[in-house]
Amino acid sequence: MPPRSYNGALTAGLILIALGTIFLIEGFYAPFSAWRLLARYWPIIPIIIGLKNIFAYFTWQAPSKE
């Protein structure tokens, strides 16, 4: 049985931490707007996902047949 990959779990965890931090800042600092920030910088999200996929492609190692 091949080893299980946890790359998706790490990414999801980091995204949840980032979202939680953004909304926490929004709650304490009234002039800050998470929606305005998201509307302005949303293209960064697919860029980061694409970079993650390219990195995973080049660092993937085929399981050894032992």
N, CA, C and O atoms as CSV, one atom per row, in Angstrom:
chain,resi,resn,atom,element,x,y,z
A,1,MET,N,N,0.847,-1.176,0.000
A,1,MET,CA,C,0.000,0.000,0.000
A,1,MET,C,C,0.898,1.248,0.000
A,1,MET,O,O,1.801,1.350,0.831
A,2,PRO,N,N,0.663,2.200,-0.925
A,2,PRO,CA,C,1.518,3.392,-0.983
A,2,PRO,C,C,1.283,4.305,0.217
A,2,PRO,O,O,0.195,4.322,0.792
A,3,PRO,N,N,2.314,5.061,0.586
A,3,PRO,CA,C,2.142,5.992,1.705
A,3,PRO,C,C,1.127,7.078,1.366
A,3,PRO,O,O,1.009,7.506,0.217
A,4,ARG,N,N,0.416,7.504,2.367
A,4,ARG,CA,C,-0.632,8.505,2.177
A,4,ARG,C,C,-0.037,9.903,2.088
A,4,ARG,O,O,0.884,10.237,2.834
A,5,SER,N,N,-0.558,10.719,1.183
A,5,SER,CA,C,-0.083,12.084,1.012
A,5,SER,C,C,-0.921,13.027,1.868
A,5,SER,O,O,-2.148,12.931,1.891
A,6,TYR,N,N,-0.260,13.928,2.560
A,6,TYR,CA,C,-0.946,14.887,3.413
A,6,TYR,C,C,-0.841,16.310,2.873
A,6,TYR,O,O,-1.114,17.258,3.609
A,7,ASN,N,N,-0.452,16.485,1.606
A,7,ASN,CA,C,-0.293,17.822,1.034
A,7,ASN,C,C,-1.603,18.595,1.051
A,7,ASN,O,O,-1.598,19.785,1.367
A,8,GLY,N,N,-2.701,17.974,0.729
A,8,GLY,CA,C,-3.993,18.648,0.725
A,8,GLY,C,C,-4.413,19.080,2.116
A,8,GLY,O,O,-4.993,20.153,2.286
A,9,ALA,N,N,-4.126,18.258,3.107
A,9,ALA,CA,C,-4.484,18.594,4.484
A,9,ALA,C,C,-3.678,19.795,4.975
A,9,ALA,O,O,-4.205,20.652,5.685
A,10,LEU,N,N,-2.422,19.855,4.601
A,10,LEU,CA,C,-1.591,20.995,4.995
A,10,LEU,C,C,-2.106,22.269,4.352
A,10,LEU,O,O,-2.224,23.294,5.023
A,11,THR,N,N,-2.411,22.222,3.075
A,11,THR,CA,C,-2.920,23.396,2.362
A,11,THR,C,C,-4.243,23.854,2.951
A,11,THR,O,O,-4.440,25.047,3.181
A,12,ALA,N,N,-5.140,22.928,3.195
A,12,ALA,CA,C,-6.446,23.286,3.764
A,12,ALA,C,C,-6.275,23.899,5.151
A,12,ALA,O,O,-6.955,24.868,5.488
A,13,GLY,N,N,-5.390,23.354,5.940
A,13,GLY,CA,C,-5.147,23.908,7.268
A,13,GLY,C,C,-4.595,25.323,7.213
A,13,GLY,O,O,-5.012,26.188,7.983
A,14,LEU,N,N,-3.657,25.558,6.305
A,14,LEU,CA,C,-3.084,26.898,6.162
A,14,LEU,C,C,-4.125,27.904,5.669
A,14,LEU,O,O,-4.147,29.050,6.118
A,15,ILE,N,N,-4.975,27.478,4.759
A,15,ILE,CA,C,-6.036,28.360,4.259
A,15,ILE,C,C,-7.009,28.706,5.380
A,15,ILE,O,O,-7.416,29.861,5.508
A,16,LEU,N,N,-7.385,27.730,6.186
A,16,LEU,CA,C,-8.303,27.989,7.291
A,16,LEU,C,C,-7.689,28.926,8.325
A,16,LEU,O,O,-8.372,29.802,8.856
A,17,ILE,N,N,-6.411,28.745,8.608
A,17,ILE,CA,C,-5.739,29.642,9.552
A,17,ILE,C,C,-5.707,31.059,8.997
A,17,ILE,O,O,-5.968,32.015,9.728
A,18,ALA,N,N,-5.390,31.208,7.710
A,18,ALA,CA,C,-5.344,32.533,7.091
A,18,ALA,C,C,-6.716,33.198,7.111
A,18,ALA,O,O,-6.826,34.378,7.443
A,19,LEU,N,N,-7.757,32.455,6.761
A,19,LEU,CA,C,-9.115,33.019,6.780
A,19,LEU,C,C,-9.528,33.425,8.189
A,19,LEU,O,O,-10.103,34.495,8.390
A,20,GLY,N,N,-9.235,32.579,9.152
A,20,GLY,CA,C,-9.566,32.902,10.531
A,20,GLY,C,C,-8.849,34.151,11.010
A,20,GLY,O,O,-9.432,34.974,11.715
A,21,THR,N,N,-7.585,34.296,10.631
A,21,THR,CA,C,-6.813,35.480,11.004
A,21,THR,C,C,-7.398,36.730,10.381
A,21,THR,O,O,-7.520,37.761,11.042
A,22,ILE,N,N,-7.762,36.644,9.106
A,22,ILE,CA,C,-8.342,37.798,8.416
A,22,ILE,C,C,-9.633,38.237,9.090
A,22,ILE,O,O,-9.828,39.427,9.336
A,23,PHE,N,N,-10.511,37.300,9.391
A,23,PHE,CA,C,-11.784,37.664,10.012
A,23,PHE,C,C,-11.610,38.119,11.463
A,23,PHE,O,O,-12.398,38.928,11.954
A,24,LEU,N,N,-10.595,37.612,12.147
A,24,LEU,CA,C,-10.306,38.084,13.496
A,24,LEU,C,C,-9.838,39.535,13.464
A,24,LEU,O,O,-10.263,40.347,14.286
A,25,ILE,N,N,-8.962,39.862,12.514
A,25,ILE,CA,C,-8.513,41.248,12.361
A,25,ILE,C,C,-9.694,42.147,12.025
A,25,ILE,O,O,-9.809,43.258,12.543
A,26,GLU,N,N,-10.574,41.653,11.148
A,26,GLU,CA,C,-11.750,42.444,10.763
A,26,GLU,C,C,-12.630,42.740,11.980
A,26,GLU,O,O,-13.215,43.820,12.072
A,27,GLY,N,N,-12.728,41.798,12.902
A,27,GLY,CA,C,-13.541,41.998,14.091
A,27,GLY,C,C,-12.973,43.028,15.048
A,27,GLY,O,O,-13.725,43.759,15.693
A,28,PHE,N,N,-11.648,43.095,15.148
A,28,PHE,CA,C,-11.010,44.021,16.089
A,28,PHE,C,C,-10.711,45.388,15.489
A,28,PHE,O,O,-10.679,46.388,16.207
A,29,TYR,N,N,-10.493,45.439,14.184
A,29,TYR,CA,C,-10.085,46.677,13.527
A,29,TYR,C,C,-11.158,47.048,12.514
A,29,TYR,O,O,-11.174,46.518,11.403
A,30,ALA,N,N,-12.051,47.951,12.886
A,30,ALA,CA,C,-13.244,48.270,12.098
A,30,ALA,C,C,-12.969,48.731,10.666
A,30,ALA,O,O,-13.699,48.300,9.773
A,31,PRO,N,N,-11.969,49.577,10.376
A,31,PRO,CA,C,-11.768,50.015,8.990
A,31,PRO,C,C,-11.296,48.907,8.048
A,31,PRO,O,O,-11.361,49.062,6.829
A,32,PHE,N,N,-10.828,47.802,8.600
A,32,PHE,CA,C,-10.366,46.685,7.776
A,32,PHE,C,C,-11.564,45.912,7.246
A,32,PHE,O,O,-12.479,45.606,8.011
A,33,SER,N,N,-11.583,45.592,5.967
A,33,SER,CA,C,-12.676,44.825,5.371
A,33,SER,C,C,-12.112,43.611,4.627
A,33,SER,O,O,-11.403,43.756,3.631
A,34,ALA,N,N,-12.431,42.433,5.116
A,34,ALA,CA,C,-11.967,41.208,4.461
A,34,ALA,C,C,-12.557,41.084,3.062
A,34,ALA,O,O,-11.894,40.573,2.160
A,35,TRP,N,N,-13.774,41.537,2.867
A,35,TRP,CA,C,-14.424,41.415,1.547
A,35,TRP,C,C,-13.752,42.320,0.524
A,35,TRP,O,O,-13.584,41.935,-0.633
A,36,ARG,N,N,-13.367,43.526,0.947
A,36,ARG,CA,C,-12.657,44.433,0.043
A,36,ARG,C,C,-11.280,43.856,-0.308
A,36,ARG,O,O,-10.839,43.935,-1.455
A,37,LEU,N,N,-10.612,43.278,0.688
A,37,LEU,CA,C,-9.319,42.648,0.468
A,37,LEU,C,C,-9.444,41.474,-0.497
A,37,LEU,O,O,-8.629,41.323,-1.407
A,38,LEU,N,N,-10.463,40.646,-0.297
A,38,LEU,CA,C,-10.688,39.502,-1.179
A,38,LEU,C,C,-11.041,39.948,-2.594
A,38,LEU,O,O,-10.572,39.347,-3.561
A,39,ALA,N,N,-11.851,40.979,-2.730
A,39,ALA,CA,C,-12.236,41.481,-4.052
A,39,ALA,C,C,-11.023,42.004,-4.816
A,39,ALA,O,O,-10.960,41.895,-6.040
A,40,ARG,N,N,-10.077,42.564,-4.101
A,40,ARG,CA,C,-8.899,43.129,-4.767
A,40,ARG,C,C,-7.854,42.068,-5.104
A,40,ARG,O,O,-7.258,42.112,-6.180
A,41,TYR,N,N,-7.626,41.127,-4.209
A,41,TYR,CA,C,-6.516,40.188,-4.366
A,41,TYR,C,C,-6.931,38.755,-4.661
A,41,TYR,O,O,-6.118,37.852,-4.462
A,42,TRP,N,N,-8.153,38.491,-5.124
A,42,TRP,CA,C,-8.585,37.123,-5.369
A,42,TRP,C,C,-7.742,36.402,-6.412
A,42,TRP,O,O,-7.628,35.179,-6.320
A,43,PRO,N,N,-7.138,37.074,-7.407
A,43,PRO,CA,C,-6.325,36.327,-8.380
A,43,PRO,C,C,-5.108,35.627,-7.766
A,43,PRO,O,O,-4.544,34.719,-8.377
A,44,ILE,N,N,-4.709,36.039,-6.583
A,44,ILE,CA,C,-3.563,35.388,-5.948
A,44,ILE,C,C,-3.899,33.951,-5.561
A,44,ILE,O,O,-3.013,33.097,-5.547
A,45,ILE,N,N,-5.154,33.671,-5.248
A,45,ILE,CA,C,-5.558,32.327,-4.807
A,45,ILE,C,C,-5.295,31.283,-5.896
A,45,ILE,O,O,-4.621,30.293,-5.611
A,46,PRO,N,N,-5.794,31.452,-7.138
A,46,PRO,CA,C,-5.484,30.432,-8.152
A,46,PRO,C,C,-3.996,30.380,-8.513
A,46,PRO,O,O,-3.497,29.322,-8.895
A,47,ILE,N,N,-3.288,31.495,-8.398
A,47,ILE,CA,C,-1.850,31.480,-8.659
A,47,ILE,C,C,-1.144,30.598,-7.637
A,47,ILE,O,O,-0.282,29.797,-7.998
A,48,ILE,N,N,-1.503,30.742,-6.371
A,48,ILE,CA,C,-0.886,29.930,-5.319
A,48,ILE,C,C,-1.222,28.454,-5.509
A,48,ILE,O,O,-0.357,27.595,-5.340
A,49,ILE,N,N,-2.466,28.155,-5.856
A,49,ILE,CA,C,-2.859,26.762,-6.088
A,49,ILE,C,C,-2.080,26.182,-7.264
A,49,ILE,O,O,-1.626,25.039,-7.209
A,50,GLY,N,N,-1.925,26.970,-8.327
A,50,GLY,CA,C,-1.159,26.505,-9.486
A,50,GLY,C,C,0.298,26.264,-9.148
A,50,GLY,O,O,0.876,25.267,-9.580
A,51,LEU,N,N,0.906,27.166,-8.378
A,51,LEU,CA,C,2.294,26.980,-7.968
A,51,LEU,C,C,2.459,25.738,-7.102
A,51,LEU,O,O,3.448,25.014,-7.217
A,52,LYS,N,N,1.483,25.501,-6.239
A,52,LYS,CA,C,1.517,24.296,-5.396
A,52,LYS,C,C,1.464,23.041,-6.252
A,52,LYS,O,O,2.190,22.079,-5.999
A,53,ASN,N,N,0.602,23.049,-7.269
A,53,ASN,CA,C,0.482,21.890,-8.152
A,53,ASN,C,C,1.756,21.662,-8.968
A,53,ASN,O,O,2.174,20.519,-9.153
A,54,ILE,N,N,2.369,22.729,-9.451
A,54,ILE,CA,C,3.619,22.593,-10.202
A,54,ILE,C,C,4.722,22.063,-9.296
A,54,ILE,O,O,5.488,21.184,-9.693
A,55,PHE,N,N,4.803,22.598,-8.077
A,55,PHE,CA,C,5.799,22.118,-7.125
A,55,PHE,C,C,5.578,20.635,-6.823
A,55,PHE,O,O,6.537,19.863,-6.778
A,56,ALA,N,N,4.327,20.235,-6.616
A,56,ALA,CA,C,4.020,18.828,-6.329
A,56,ALA,C,C,4.380,17.940,-7.515
A,56,ALA,O,O,4.833,16.812,-7.325
A,57,TYR,N,N,4.184,18.434,-8.734
A,57,TYR,CA,C,4.499,17.658,-9.930
A,57,TYR,C,C,5.997,17.370,-10.013
A,57,TYR,O,O,6.403,16.249,-10.319
A,58,PHE,N,N,6.814,18.384,-9.740
A,58,PHE,CA,C,8.251,18.215,-9.875
A,58,PHE,C,C,8.900,17.527,-8.681
A,58,PHE,O,O,10.020,17.031,-8.801
A,59,THR,N,N,8.244,17.484,-7.558
A,59,THR,CA,C,8.830,16.833,-6.384
A,59,THR,C,C,8.236,15.456,-6.110
A,59,THR,O,O,8.664,14.782,-5.173
A,60,TRP,N,N,7.260,15.022,-6.907
A,60,TRP,CA,C,6.628,13.729,-6.699
A,60,TRP,C,C,7.596,12.613,-7.037
A,60,TRP,O,O,8.291,12.675,-8.052
A,61,GLN,N,N,7.645,11.602,-6.201
A,61,GLN,CA,C,8.489,10.447,-6.444
A,61,GLN,C,C,7.603,9.231,-6.584
A,61,GLN,O,O,6.714,8.990,-5.768
A,62,ALA,N,N,7.861,8.469,-7.633
A,62,ALA,CA,C,7.084,7.259,-7.875
A,62,ALA,C,C,7.354,6.269,-6.732
A,62,ALA,O,O,8.490,6.133,-6.278
A,63,PRO,N,N,6.303,5.582,-6.276
A,63,PRO,CA,C,6.504,4.594,-5.216
A,63,PRO,C,C,7.390,3.465,-5.720
A,63,PRO,O,O,7.243,3.008,-6.853
A,64,SER,N,N,8.304,3.023,-4.877
A,64,SER,CA,C,9.198,1.923,-5.273
A,64,SER,C,C,8.442,0.605,-5.236
A,64,SER,O,O,7.576,0.396,-4.387
A,65,LYS,N,N,8.774,-0.272,-6.155
A,65,LYS,CA,C,8.109,-1.584,-6.232
A,65,LYS,C,C,8.977,-2.609,-5.510
A,65,LYS,O,O,9.816,-3.277,-6.115
A,66,GLU,N,N,8.757,-2.716,-4.216
A,66,GLU,CA,C,9.527,-3.650,-3.404
A,66,GLU,C,C,8.679,-4.821,-3.003
A,66,GLU,O,O,9.155,-5.720,-2.311
